[in-house]
Amino acid sequence: MNPHSGNQFDDRAATWDADPVKVARALAVAAAIQERVPLSLQMRGLEYGCGTGLLGFALQPYLGQITLADSSAGMLATLDEKIAASGASNLRATKLDLVSDPLPVERYDVVCSLMTFHHIEDTAQLLRDLFALMAAPGYLCVADLDAEDGCFHGPEFTGHQGFDRQTLAHMAERAGFRDVAFSTVFHMSKPASPGQTEFPVFLMVARK
């Protein structure tokens, strides 16, 4: 499965930012990245699976350039409108699906991803691709769900049911990353869930 592919994300793009939980989650992840990564205006960033760019916009004042990449045309259309309205000169939206597209030639000092990894089947290959896209030294920042019982998306979902932190750390190390560290940065609640109702979100920071 590809990040934000298909009509489900295209159709939801226009109202994506209206969800206060999504906004709060992105701001919490951005704050955690600021605490753990020495961001500077000399650095180039990539947000992969950016959706409407909530995380990228939150990091925009702290990086020189940010490329916001997604595979959903609907998300990118909404994002282009947001960039134009903001007047920000250091944000650029681009269509990119690492599952099927060749690797871009650009290299980035910071690569971040928010709630995208669990949509992509081959996690190990994604980590290798992101490693290849990074400059050295560089920082990878991945925010996603801890391993859960399947109640977050429901029975129709075919992606990953979150991630075991140790397993993901080993995958990152095999892809070439080092100094892999995790922290819990946000919690989501689904009180009506038939099983698990609390869903922690981790931030994994690793270095190239």
N, C-alpha and C positions, 0 to 999 in steps of 0.2 A: 504494500500500500504506500501511496505517495503523500507527502505533506500537503494537506489542504487541497486535495485533488477532487474533482467531480462537483456535481451540482450542489451537494449538501453545503459546501463552504461558499460557493458562488452565491447561493440563495440567501445565506445568512450574513453576507458581508456588510450590507447596508445598516443592519441593526447590531452588529457585533459589539461596538463600543458602548452601546446603551446598557450593557450588563455591568453593574458596579463591581461585581466579583472579578470579572476579567480585568477591569481597570486596576483594582486594588492589587490583584495578583501580579500584574506587570510592574507596578510601582514598587512592590515589595522585592521582586526579583532584581530590579534595577538598583535598588538601594543596597542589596546584598552584594551585587557585582561591584558597586563603587567601594564597598568596604574591603573586598578581597583582591581587587585587581587595581594596579596603579594606572588608572586611565589618564590619558593626556591628549591634548589637541594635536599632537604629532602622530597619533595612532589612527589606523584605518580599521573600521569594524564591518562585520557582516552579521546580519540576523537572518538565519535560515529558517524557513517556514514562518515568515513574519506575520502572516495574516494582515491585519490593518495597521501593523507597525506600532502597537502599544509599547512594547519594550524598546524598540529603536528610538521612538520619540522621547521616551524617558531618559535614554542615554545620550541623546543628541547634543546637549550642551557640553558633554565631557569628552567627545571624540572629534577628530578632525573631519573625517568622512565616514558615513555609514551607508552601506549597500543593504537594502531591504529586499530579500528574495523570497518568492513564493511561487507555487505552481497554479494557484487559483486566479483566473482572470477576474472574477468578481472581487476578490480581496484586493488585487492590485489596482483595479479601477477606483475602489474606495480609497486606497492608500494614495494614489496619485492626486485625488481631490484634497486629501488631508495635507499632503506636502505643499501643494499650491496655496492652500489657504493659510498655512503656517508661515510661509515666506522663508522657511529654513533652506539655506543654500548648500547644506552639507548632507542632505538625505537624497538617496536615489533608489527608485523602485525598479526591480528587474524580475523577469520571469525565469525561474530556475527550478528544475527537478533533477536532483542528483541521481535518482534512480534511472533516468533515461537520457539525460543531457550530458554532454562532455563537460569536464571540469573547466571552469572559467580560467583565464590566464592571470587574473588579478590575485594578489596575495594579501592577507589580512593579519593585523596584529591581534585583534580580538574577534573571536567567532562566538556568537551566542544563539541559543535556541530555547524557546519557551513552549512547552506542551506540544512538541512536534515529534520527538523521538518515538513516542508510543504508537504513532501512526505509520511508522516505516518498518517494514518487515525485517530487513537485514541491518541490524544495529551495528554489527562489526564492520560492514562495508561502509556505512555512513560515517563511522568514526575514522576510518582510513581516508575517506574522501575529504573530510573536514581537516584532518591532519595535513593532507597535501595542499589544501588551500591556505594554510597558515604560514606566516613568516616566522622566523626564529630569531629572537625569542617571541613567543606568542602565547595567548591565553584562550582556552576553550571554556565556555560557561554554558552548561546545560541544565535547564530547569524542567523537571517532569515529576510524574507521580511515583511515589513509593509503590512497591508491589501491593496489589489490591485484589479483592475477591471477584472482580468482574462487574460490580454494581455501579461503577462510575459511569460507564457508557451503556451498559445493558447487554443482554444476550446477543443482540444483532452485531455487535462490534467484533471485528476480526483482527484488530491490532493487538499490541502488547497490553497486558493488564498491569501496567506499571513496571517498575524495575527493582530488583534486589540490588542494593547499593554495591555490595562486594562484587557481584557478578559484573555489573557495569564498570566498576573500577578496573577489574582484570581485563575486560575488553578494551578499555581505553589504553591501558598499559601495553597490550599487545599491538595496538595501532601505533604506538610510539610515544604516547603521552607519559608525563612523569608528574610527581607531586600531586597526585589525584586526591582531592579532599571534598567532603560532603558536609552540608549543613541543611537544616530544615528552615525554610524561609517563608512558608505560607501554609495555611490550612483551609480546606474547603469542606463544607458540610452538605450532606444530602439527607435531611431528616426523614424523608419518605422512602428511603432506600429499603428494600427487603432484607438486606444483609448489612454490610459495612456502611457506616454513615459518616465517618470522618476520614478525610483523604489528605494526608500531608503531601506537600510539594517540596522536593529537595532542590538544592543547587549544587551541581558538581562543577568544581573548578579544577582544570588541569593545565599543565604547561607543556609547551613544545620547546 
